[in-house]
Amino acid sequence: MATEDDKDLENYKAILRRQEMHWRAQYDFMLNSDRFAVDIGLTALRISLLVNAGAVVALLAFVGQLWDKEPERMADVLSASVPFVWGLISAAVAAGVAYFYQSGVTAKSHHELEKISRASEDIEPQVWIPRLTNLTRLGMLALVMAAYGFFLWGTLRAIDTLAPGVGA
């Protein structure tokens, strides 16, 4: 026959299991949300690289067509590709910043796991990790948005160069 203490112990164990399941579910949600955010950011980065690089290639192909027909317009068309090149550079730098962001996220996760697996008192808080991830996250966002801005600017400039009066 179970005593009152045994019932209290079983009740306490059940509460701990529920709390563990709750925290595990929250952790899984946070981890998946972070992965989705990273996937969305990488997709935006890839698209910015692709559209700017594609625009440069398209304008270079157009310059090849102008070579014999209208050589005086070649310089104008080439100058219209400058914003696309800047957009490409911006996106490429964003890809490099993304590496540092992921390194910071990995270091933070490693630090958290180390804190859980050992006594918390022994581990020094590392304030540079959240600063690095926040700074690189903002840097990536700014660079990718700049790449899209350069694409928009280049598109308007190309329209104005190729068909004057249409873009105005």
Backbone as ProteinMPNN parsed JSONL, in Angstrom:
{"seq_chain_A": "MATEDDKDLENYKAILRRQEMHWRAQYDFMLNSDRFAVDIGLTALRISLLVNAGAVVALLAFVGQLWDKEPERMADVLSASVPFVWGLISAAVAAGVAYFYQSGVTAKSHHELEKISRASEDIEPQVWIPRLTNLTRLGMLALVMAAYGFFLWGTLRAIDTLAPGVGA", "coords_chain_A": {"N_chain_A": [[0.85, -1.175, 0.0], [0.559, 2.209, -0.834], [2.129, 4.927, 0.672], [1.419, 8.222, 2.01], [3.624, 9.853, 1.542], [4.816, 8.551, -0.639], [2.896, 8.996, -2.606], [3.006, 11.769, -2.786], [5.624, 12.028, -3.74], [5.436, 10.755, -6.263], [3.584, 12.455, -7.461], [5.086, 14.806, -7.52], [7.147, 13.977, -9.254], [5.658, 13.634, -11.577], [4.899, 16.283, -12.058], [7.431, 17.387, -12.564], [8.084, 15.974, -14.944], [6.112, 16.988, -16.671], [6.876, 19.691, -16.702], [9.407, 19.423, -17.854], [8.716, 18.433, -20.394], [7.279, 20.632, -21.303], [9.276, 22.654, -21.373], [11.015, 21.46, -23.212], [9.403, 21.428, -25.502], [9.115, 24.199, -25.898], [11.789, 24.859, -26.385], [12.276, 23.379, -28.747], [10.468, 24.688, -30.46], [11.593, 27.267, -30.494], [14.09, 26.685, -31.619], [13.365, 25.674, -34.153], [12.039, 27.925, -35.17], [14.162, 29.721, -35.329], [15.715, 28.409, -37.233], [13.993, 28.571, -39.442], [13.936, 31.34, -39.792], [16.596, 31.802, -40.473], [16.712, 30.354, -42.869], [14.926, 31.855, -44.444], [16.305, 34.292, -44.521], [18.659, 33.476, -45.852], [17.575, 32.756, -48.3], [16.665, 35.263, -49.22], [19.153, 36.482, -49.443], [20.392, 34.891, -51.419], [18.678, 35.422, -53.567], [19.124, 38.162, -53.924], [21.791, 38.112, -54.749], [21.5, 36.65, -57.106], [19.703, 38.194, -58.754], [21.083, 40.619, -59.112], [23.513, 39.745, -60.249], [22.491, 38.495, -62.53], [21.396, 40.703, -63.836], [23.697, 42.165, -64.452], [24.959, 40.386, -66.217], [23.025, 40.281, -68.241], [23.051, 42.944, -69.171], [25.681, 43.076, -70.062], [25.545, 41.237, -72.152], [23.82, 42.648, -73.789], [25.425, 44.819, -74.402], [27.255, 43.531, -75.982], [25.68, 43.089, -78.224], [25.381, 45.691, -79.088], [27.865, 46.337, -79.986], [28.627, 46.301, -82.74], [26.512, 47.683, -83.909], [25.645, 50.105, -82.512], [27.999, 51.618, -81.279], [28.444, 53.958, -79.846], [26.592, 54.056, -77.773], [27.391, 52.179, -75.997], [28.967, 52.863, -73.745], [27.138, 54.208, -72.139], [25.308, 52.167, -71.567], [26.96, 50.374, -70.227], [27.617, 51.962, -68.017], [25.174, 51.968, -66.778], [25.149, 49.547, -65.573], [26.584, 49.731, -63.261], [25.246, 50.165, -60.654], [24.198, 47.584, -60.319], [26.493, 46.067, -60.056], [27.444, 47.099, -57.634], [25.368, 46.214, -56.035], [25.788, 43.479, -56.227], [28.28, 43.282, -54.974], [27.548, 44.165, -52.414], [25.765, 42.105, -51.657], [27.533, 39.948, -51.691], [29.306, 40.632, -49.639], [27.475, 40.539, -47.562], [27.051, 37.798, -47.476], [29.5, 36.963, -46.426], [29.339, 38.196, -43.909], [27.224, 36.75, -42.93], [28.434, 34.332, -42.355], [29.934, 34.975, -40.058], [27.83, 35.615, -38.367], [26.557, 33.115, -38.126], [28.612, 31.739, -36.887], [28.665, 33.055, -34.424], [26.125, 32.34, -33.433], [26.449, 29.583, -33.217], [28.524, 29.499, -31.322], [27.18, 30.613, -29.15], [25.201, 28.658, -28.686], [26.845, 26.491, -28.068], [28.013, 27.474, -25.737], [25.752, 27.66, -24.09], [25.022, 24.942, -23.894], [27.28, 23.964, -22.63], [27.054, 25.286, -20.221], [24.805, 24.084, -19.172], [25.653, 21.436, -18.889], [27.668, 21.511, -17.023], [28.522, 22.806, -13.762], [26.902, 25.846, -13.229], [28.097, 27.96, -11.934], [30.768, 27.846, -12.483], [31.211, 28.805, -15.011], [31.995, 31.535, -16.971], [30.063, 34.356, -17.955], [29.654, 35.144, -21.38], [29.73, 37.986, -22.84], [30.254, 38.978, -25.334], [29.246, 37.341, -27.288], [26.327, 37.589, -27.685], [26.408, 40.26, -28.521], [27.951, 40.117, -30.857], [26.298, 38.486, -32.487], [23.973, 40.084, -32.668], [24.989, 42.427, -33.88], [26.024, 41.413, -36.313], [23.681, 40.354, -37.387], [22.135, 42.664, -37.839], [23.882, 43.905, -39.622], [23.875, 42.089, -41.793], [21.192, 42.294, -42.575], [21.071, 45.009, -43.334], [22.927, 45.031, -45.459], [21.804, 43.22, -47.315], [19.376, 44.493, -47.824], [20.417, 46.799, -48.941], [21.523, 45.686, -51.256], [19.183, 44.985, -52.633], [18.18, 47.564, -52.938], [20.176, 48.67, -54.584], [19.685, 47.106, -56.81], [17.145, 48.023, -57.558], [17.742, 50.716, -58.107], [19.579, 50.327, -60.196], [17.908, 49.113, -62.069], [16.083, 51.18, -62.666], [17.901, 53.001, -63.699], [18.882, 51.587, -65.899], [16.566, 51.354, -67.421], [16.127, 54.055, -68.007], [18.404, 54.563, -69.481], [18.229, 52.782, -71.656], [15.696, 53.228, -72.733], [14.98, 56.216, -73.013], [12.979, 58.535, -71.224], [10.927, 56.766, -70.636], [11.199, 55.724, -68.032], [10.816, 57.965, -66.458]], "CA_chain_A": [[0.0, 0.0, 0.0], [1.365, 3.411, -0.975], [1.967, 5.901, 1.745], [1.194, 9.607, 1.579], [4.901, 10.361, 1.011], [5.006, 7.972, -1.968], [1.975, 9.704, -3.502], [3.568, 13.107, -2.991], [6.803, 11.878, -4.584], [4.955, 10.47, -7.616], [2.969, 13.69, -7.944], [6.198, 15.713, -7.802], [7.801, 13.47, -10.464], [4.772, 13.941, -12.708], [5.033, 17.725, -12.301], [8.732, 17.596, -13.204], [8.0, 15.48, -16.316], [5.329, 17.96, -17.441], [7.708, 20.876, -16.895], [10.45, 19.084, -18.818], [8.089, 18.372, -21.707], [6.947, 22.008, -21.675], [10.51, 23.343, -21.745], [11.526, 20.84, -24.435], [8.565, 21.92, -26.601], [9.491, 25.595, -26.131], [13.121, 24.855, -26.987], [12.127, 22.925, -30.128], [9.819, 25.762, -31.208], [12.575, 28.332, -30.673], [15.112, 26.205, -32.542], [12.782, 25.632, -35.494], [11.792, 29.299, -35.596], [15.452, 30.285, -35.708], [16.099, 27.79, -38.507], [13.168, 29.15, -40.497], [14.398, 32.712, -40.014], [17.864, 31.707, -41.204], [16.388, 29.934, -44.239], [14.336, 33.002, -45.144], [17.393, 35.235, -44.765], [19.535, 32.942, -46.895], [16.853, 32.858, -49.573], [16.735, 36.669, -49.626], [20.538, 36.731, -49.844], [20.614, 34.239, -52.714], [17.928, 36.147, -54.594], [19.806, 39.429, -54.207], [22.961, 37.775, -55.565], [21.058, 36.197, -58.422], [19.128, 39.253, -59.594], [22.123, 41.586, -59.477], [24.432, 39.098, -61.192], [21.758, 38.318, -63.784], [21.274, 42.001, -64.505], [25.012, 42.504, -65.025], [25.164, 39.511, -67.375], [22.107, 40.709, -69.297], [23.541, 44.204, -69.753], [26.895, 42.772, -70.831], [25.105, 40.625, -73.411], [23.263, 43.725, -74.6], [26.571, 45.596, -74.907], [27.793, 42.746, -77.099], [24.827, 43.338, -79.389], [25.599, 47.076, -79.531], [29.259, 46.481, -80.406], [28.707, 46.672, -84.16], [25.395, 48.521, -84.341], [25.645, 51.44, -81.903], [29.099, 51.65, -80.305], [28.412, 55.177, -79.017], [25.711, 53.827, -76.614], [27.961, 51.142, -75.128], [29.413, 53.435, -72.476], [25.95, 54.49, -71.334], [24.756, 50.892, -71.085], [27.894, 49.863, -69.221], [27.493, 52.751, -66.784], [23.919, 51.576, -66.128], [25.368, 48.302, -64.828], [27.335, 50.015, -62.027], [24.482, 49.84, -59.44], [24.08, 46.129, -60.181], [27.78, 45.592, -59.531], [27.448, 47.437, -56.208], [24.433, 45.283, -55.395], [26.478, 42.193, -56.161], [29.297, 43.414, -53.919], [26.829, 44.23, -51.143], [25.267, 40.761, -51.344], [28.682, 39.085, -51.401], [29.766, 40.982, -48.287], [26.451, 40.006, -46.654], [27.315, 36.367, -47.329], [30.61, 36.857, -45.475], [28.824, 38.559, -42.58], [26.377, 35.625, -42.512], [29.327, 33.343, -41.749], [30.23, 35.4, -38.695], [26.587, 35.481, -37.604], [26.362, 31.702, -37.789], [29.648, 31.394, -35.907], [28.202, 33.562, -33.133], [24.999, 31.513, -32.98], [27.013, 28.299, -32.807], [29.249, 29.716, -30.066], [26.178, 30.812, -28.103], [24.613, 27.35, -28.397], [27.875, 25.709, -27.383], [28.145, 28.027, -24.395], [24.556, 27.271, -23.326], [25.12, 23.51, -23.599], [28.339, 23.799, -21.635], [26.517, 25.785, -18.958], [23.869, 23.079, -18.664], [26.332, 20.189, -18.568], [28.554, 21.71, -15.877], [27.986, 23.724, -12.761], [26.789, 27.191, -13.797], [28.966, 28.916, -11.245], [32.124, 27.752, -13.013], [31.292, 29.331, -16.367], [31.9, 32.992, -17.082], [29.173, 34.788, -19.038], [30.37, 35.7, -22.521], [28.875, 39.069, -23.333], [30.567, 39.307, -26.708], [28.493, 36.495, -28.222], [25.091, 38.264, -28.127], [26.751, 41.487, -29.256], [28.369, 39.719, -32.203], [25.149, 38.028, -33.279], [23.105, 41.231, -32.955], [25.662, 43.306, -34.839], [26.081, 40.775, -37.629], [22.301, 40.241, -37.891], [21.788, 43.978, -38.397], [24.74, 44.123, -40.789], [23.351, 41.293, -42.901], [19.932, 42.892, -43.015], [21.377, 46.257, -44.038], [23.607, 44.744, -46.72], [20.862, 42.611, -48.262], [18.453, 45.55, -48.243], [21.185, 47.661, -49.855], [21.622, 44.981, -52.543], [17.899, 45.18, -53.317], [18.121, 48.973, -53.32], [21.032, 48.836, -55.762], [18.989, 46.499, -57.95], [16.092, 48.954, -57.969], [18.41, 51.861, -58.724], [20.122, 49.891, -61.484], [16.795, 48.892, -62.988], [15.618, 52.499, -63.12], [18.956, 53.601, -64.522], [18.923, 50.856, -67.17], [15.373, 51.76, -68.188], [16.371, 55.416, -68.489], [19.463, 54.514, -70.496], [17.814, 52.037, -72.846], [14.492, 53.823, -73.298], [14.849, 57.508, -72.34], [11.643, 59.079, -71.097], [9.991, 55.739, -70.143], [11.343, 55.581, -66.588], [10.572, 59.228, -65.77]], "C_chain_A": [[0.898, 1.241, 0.0], [1.061, 4.371, 0.154], [1.744, 7.282, 1.147], [2.466, 10.208, 0.977], [5.161, 9.824, -0.392], [4.119, 8.683, -2.996], [2.488, 11.099, -3.803], [4.784, 13.057, -3.916], [6.396, 11.623, -6.037], [4.321, 11.71, -8.244], [4.058, 14.7, -8.335], [6.939, 15.283, -9.072], [6.965, 13.774, -11.705], [4.846, 15.424, -13.061], [6.35, 18.025, -13.009], [8.722, 17.115, -14.658], [7.218, 16.451, -17.2], [6.149, 19.227, -17.719], [8.806, 20.613, -17.926], [9.886, 19.033, -20.231], [7.741, 19.774, -22.206], [8.199, 22.754, -22.14], [11.103, 22.773, -23.027], [10.73, 21.33, -25.654], [8.908, 23.38, -26.92], [10.852, 25.696, -26.815], [13.042, 24.437, -28.453], [11.48, 23.998, -30.994], [10.81, 26.882, -31.507], [13.628, 27.922, -31.701], [14.58, 26.178, -33.971], [12.495, 27.028, -36.024], [13.085, 29.958, -36.052], [15.908, 29.709, -37.046], [15.295, 28.364, -39.663], [13.615, 30.573, -40.813], [15.703, 32.713, -40.801], [17.611, 31.306, -42.65], [15.806, 31.087, -45.053], [15.425, 34.025, -45.478], [18.34, 34.767, -45.855], [18.867, 32.992, -48.263], [16.898, 34.295, -50.094], [18.144, 37.013, -50.113], [20.824, 36.124, -51.213], [19.903, 34.981, -53.845], [18.629, 37.455, -54.941], [21.071, 39.199, -55.027], [22.541, 37.448, -56.996], [20.543, 37.337, -59.295], [20.178, 40.276, -60.004], [23.107, 40.988, -60.479], [23.75, 38.896, -62.542], [21.621, 39.616, -64.557], [22.596, 42.417, -65.145], [25.255, 41.677, -66.285], [24.275, 39.948, -68.541], [22.594, 42.001, -69.964], [24.827, 43.978, -70.548], [26.546, 42.107, -72.165], [24.529, 41.684, -74.349], [24.377, 44.589, -75.189], [27.21, 44.859, -76.074], [26.986, 42.933, -78.364], [25.048, 44.748, -79.953], [26.973, 47.281, -80.164], [29.362, 46.954, -81.858], [27.672, 47.709, -84.561], [25.465, 49.947, -83.823], [26.763, 51.549, -80.857], [29.089, 52.89, -79.406], [27.53, 54.999, -77.779], [26.294, 52.835, -75.622], [28.36, 51.692, -73.765], [28.229, 53.735, -71.557], [25.362, 53.213, -70.741], [25.667, 50.295, -70.021], [27.793, 50.649, -67.908], [26.192, 52.427, -66.049], [24.089, 50.301, -65.305], [26.091, 48.527, -63.496], [26.517, 49.738, -60.759], [24.314, 48.336, -59.221], [25.366, 45.525, -59.625], [27.877, 45.899, -58.034], [26.491, 46.535, -55.424], [25.044, 43.904, -55.231], [27.537, 42.202, -55.066], [28.635, 43.425, -52.548], [26.329, 42.852, -50.72], [26.412, 39.814, -51.002], [29.241, 39.369, -50.009], [28.765, 40.464, -47.249], [26.638, 38.512, -46.436], [28.48, 36.134, -46.362], [30.177, 37.181, -44.057], [27.942, 37.432, -42.045], [27.214, 34.525, -41.869], [29.64, 33.715, -40.3], [28.994, 35.321, -37.798], [26.394, 34.03, -37.174], [27.408, 31.226, -36.792], [29.249, 31.868, -34.513], [27.059, 32.747, -32.574], [25.5, 30.164, -32.493], [27.763, 28.441, -31.487], [28.283, 29.903, -28.904], [25.543, 29.485, -27.706], [25.591, 26.467, -27.645], [28.025, 26.169, -25.936], [26.959, 27.616, -23.516], [24.594, 25.793, -22.959], [26.185, 23.237, -22.545], [27.851, 24.234, -20.258], [25.568, 24.759, -18.338], [24.608, 21.841, -18.176], [27.302, 20.313, -17.39], [27.879, 22.637, -14.883], [28.022, 25.148, -13.317], [27.733, 28.19, -13.155], [30.365, 28.947, -11.842], [32.294, 28.481, -14.347], [31.059, 30.832, -16.366], [30.904, 33.353, -18.182], [29.987, 35.451, -20.144], [29.479, 36.741, -23.188], [29.133, 39.396, -24.797], [29.726, 38.508, -27.694], [27.174, 37.155, -28.633], [25.365, 39.555, -28.897], [27.139, 41.172, -30.693], [27.17, 39.308, -33.046], [24.201, 39.181, -33.605], [23.705, 42.153, -34.008], [25.684, 42.691, -36.234], [24.685, 40.593, -38.222], [21.872, 41.564, -38.533], [22.61, 44.29, -39.639], [24.255, 43.352, -42.002], [22.082, 41.905, -43.47], [20.19, 44.159, -43.83], [22.01, 45.984, -45.405], [22.672, 44.12, -47.751], [19.851, 43.649, -48.742], [19.151, 46.524, -49.198], [21.313, 47.004, -51.224], [20.325, 45.107, -53.331], [17.728, 46.64, -53.758], [18.977, 49.26, -54.538], [20.371, 48.239, -56.997], [17.894, 47.434, -58.469], [16.687, 50.166, -58.689], [18.944, 51.487, -60.105], [19.034, 49.659, -62.509], [16.281, 50.212, -63.548], [16.637, 53.162, -64.039], [19.047, 52.911, -65.881], [17.727, 51.226, -68.047], [15.591, 53.145, -68.795], [17.414, 55.438, -69.594], [18.974, 53.878, -71.797], [16.584, 52.642, -73.527], [14.265, 55.168, -72.618], [13.407, 57.999, -72.359], [10.636, 58.085, -70.558], [10.017, 55.677, -68.62], [10.986, 56.841, -65.807], [9.133, 59.386, -65.361]], "O_chain_A": [[1.875, 1.309, 0.745], [-0.089, 4.592, 0.533], [1.866, 7.482, -0.061], [2.4, 10.978, 0.018], [5.668, 10.55, -1.247], [4.548, 8.939, -4.121], [2.414, 11.562, -4.942], [4.96, 13.928, -4.768], [6.965, 12.225, -6.948], [4.51, 11.973, -9.432], [3.95, 15.366, -9.365], [7.319, 16.131, -9.879], [7.504, 14.127, -12.754], [4.855, 15.78, -14.24], [6.386, 18.824, -13.945], [9.294, 17.778, -15.523], [7.607, 16.711, -18.339], [6.12, 19.765, -18.825], [9.1, 21.466, -18.764], [10.51, 19.536, -21.166], [7.891, 20.069, -23.392], [8.182, 23.41, -23.181], [11.637, 23.521, -23.845], [11.306, 21.613, -26.705], [8.984, 23.753, -28.091], [11.046, 26.516, -27.712], [13.667, 25.062, -29.31], [11.892, 24.203, -32.136], [10.866, 27.388, -32.628], [14.012, 28.722, -32.555], [15.266, 26.611, -34.897], [12.688, 27.287, -37.211], [13.1, 30.674, -37.053], [16.426, 30.435, -37.894], [15.84, 28.617, -40.737], [13.665, 30.965, -41.98], [15.889, 33.537, -41.697], [18.227, 31.857, -43.561], [16.158, 31.269, -46.218], [15.46, 34.56, -46.586], [18.778, 35.561, -46.688], [19.528, 33.244, -49.27], [17.144, 34.517, -51.279], [18.304, 37.752, -51.085], [21.429, 36.771, -52.069], [20.449, 35.148, -54.936], [18.72, 37.821, -56.112], [21.393, 40.0, -55.904], [23.148, 37.91, -57.962], [20.916, 37.431, -60.464], [20.16, 40.753, -61.139], [23.491, 41.647, -61.445], [24.369, 39.106, -63.585], [21.718, 39.631, -65.785], [22.612, 42.959, -66.25], [25.703, 42.206, -67.302], [24.718, 39.981, -69.689], [22.548, 42.125, -71.188], [25.04, 44.61, -71.582], [27.178, 42.383, -73.185], [24.73, 41.62, -75.561], [24.287, 45.035, -76.332], [27.655, 45.479, -77.039], [27.542, 42.936, -79.463], [24.916, 44.965, -81.158], [27.209, 48.301, -80.811], [30.097, 47.894, -82.161], [27.918, 48.525, -85.45], [25.357, 50.896, -84.599], [26.478, 51.569, -79.659], [29.666, 52.868, -78.319], [27.706, 55.736, -76.809], [25.758, 52.662, -74.527], [28.116, 51.052, -72.742], [28.31, 53.539, -70.344], [24.97, 53.176, -69.574], [25.186, 49.767, -69.018], [27.874, 50.072, -66.824], [26.113, 52.593, -64.832], [23.266, 50.008, -64.438], [26.196, 47.603, -62.689], [27.053, 49.117, -59.842], [24.29, 47.868, -58.082], [25.331, 44.59, -58.825], [28.336, 45.063, -57.255], [26.776, 46.146, -54.291], [24.839, 43.241, -54.215], [27.671, 41.234, -54.318], [29.11, 42.766, -51.623], [26.456, 42.474, -49.555], [26.274, 38.969, -50.118], [29.607, 38.444, -49.284], [29.162, 40.003, -46.179], [26.409, 38.012, -45.335], [28.44, 35.198, -45.564], [30.598, 36.519, -43.108], [27.914, 37.186, -40.839], [26.756, 33.858, -40.94], [29.61, 32.858, -39.417], [29.099, 35.0, -36.614], [26.105, 33.749, -36.011], [27.111, 30.39, -35.938], [29.469, 31.161, -33.53], [27.015, 32.484, -31.372], [25.033, 29.655, -31.474], [27.642, 27.576, -30.618], [28.529, 29.414, -27.801], [25.364, 29.214, -26.519], [25.215, 25.776, -26.698], [28.149, 25.35, -25.025], [27.134, 27.268, -22.348], [24.239, 25.424, -21.839], [26.009, 22.383, -21.676], [28.197, 23.62, -19.248], [25.539, 24.59, -17.119], [24.233, 21.257, -17.16], [27.71, 19.3, -16.824], [26.803, 23.178, -15.141], [29.053, 25.599, -13.817], [28.121, 29.171, -13.789], [31.071, 29.949, -11.727], [33.423, 28.744, -14.762], [30.066, 31.329, -15.834], [30.9, 32.718, -19.237], [30.901, 36.229, -19.869], [28.599, 36.418, -23.986], [28.299, 40.036, -25.437], [29.514, 38.951, -28.823], [26.915, 37.276, -29.83], [24.629, 39.897, -29.822], [26.722, 41.856, -31.627], [27.041, 39.735, -34.194], [23.677, 39.245, -34.717], [23.01, 42.604, -34.918], [25.398, 43.369, -37.221], [24.522, 40.67, -39.44], [21.315, 41.579, -39.631], [22.1, 44.87, -40.598], [24.224, 43.885, -43.111], [21.918, 42.02, -44.685], [19.595, 44.354, -44.89], [21.665, 46.634, -46.392], [22.74, 44.456, -48.933], [19.507, 43.686, -49.924], [18.542, 47.011, -50.15], [21.223, 47.684, -52.247], [20.349, 45.31, -54.545], [17.191, 46.908, -54.833], [18.566, 50.004, -55.428], [20.477, 48.787, -58.094], [17.742, 47.61, -59.678], [16.199, 50.584, -59.74], [18.781, 52.24, -61.066], [19.209, 49.969, -63.688], [16.07, 50.346, -64.753], [16.279, 53.801, -65.028], [19.264, 53.568, -66.899], [17.861, 51.389, -69.26], [15.274, 53.374, -69.963], [17.323, 56.231, -70.531], [19.263, 54.365, -72.89], [16.448, 52.576, -74.749], [13.428, 55.256, -71.719], [12.71, 57.895, -73.369], [9.584, 58.493, -70.066], [8.966, 55.588, -67.986], [10.865, 56.778, -64.584], [8.767, 60.401, -64.768]]}, "name": "protein", "num_of_chains": 1, "seq": "MATEDDKDLENYKAILRRQEMHWRAQYDFMLNSDRFAVDIGLTALRISLLVNAGAVVALLAFVGQLWDKEPERMADVLSASVPFVWGLISAAVAAGVAYFYQSGVTAKSHHELEKISRASEDIEPQVWIPRLTNLTRLGMLALVMAAYGFFLWGTLRAIDTLAPGVGA"}
